[in-house]
């Protein structure tokens, strides 16, 4: 009975370990963060139309980032709300008051500044969870650049604000010239391929742990069978009661020996299954070889020279 209790305890421990491993492998759902997206603050009345076109595009780009964001749009721009709160300046304490007032976790505040020579789009991000809570990114355009050209830089500006891509080099559109078109192959190369998740180790680990438990149970039953056999061999039979006890001891040794053989066989088979699953997962997860690059290749071997070419 003690051996059965030991096997049951080991089985419970195995199930607990498998469940803990599954919880560790599961990706926790990211809690949504509240974002206060302020209206664009235009420093000149001629920029009102650009500001009105910028606000919905920023809202749409937040939805394209893939993050769990709940966006709210305050009725005022950031400078107006700061004036109402009697805090002026882009300081952490002032922006913390603004975040508390708008009941948000993040603050995004766009602004447009016009000078005699250029128009500057700026985005401010306040995120108290970062080491540097305030981040500002800008794009500067020449005065002769159209509003449509300025708005085409919003996606890259937003990604740079969240640190999702390196700052782009100033384009030719900033100087009033149309940007050169990129080829289709160059555009495809600029998109990073999503990383392919590796094979899960949950099943091989579960099979290996179960095999180890069965092997341990088989060893325990074998030890019990050996002890019962030794006790039976040293028993002195002088009465019918002694003969009955000896028969029970002999039967116990046989039962333990059978259980030991079964547990050892199941344990070995389970371990082998875990090893096979692990091997198949890693052999099947190899990346295919890339296609040959275009061009001419010359291969020289013993007794032969081959010439081949590959073109798109």
Secondary structure, DSSP 8 states (H G I E B T S, - for coil): -HHHHHHHHHHHHHHHHHHHHHHHHS------EEEEE-B-EESSGGGHHHHHHHHHHHHHHHHHS-S-EEEE--SSBHHHHHHHHT--SS-HHHHHHHHHHHT-SEEEEEEEEE-SSEEEEEEEEEETTSSS-EEEEEEEEETTS-HHHHHTTHHHHHHHHTTSS------GGGGTS------HHHHHHHS----------HHHHHHHHHHHHHHHHHHHHHHHHHHHHHHHHT----SHHHHHHHHHHHHHHHHHHHHHHHHHHHHHHHHHHHHHHHHHHHHHT--------SEEEEEEETTEEEEEEE--
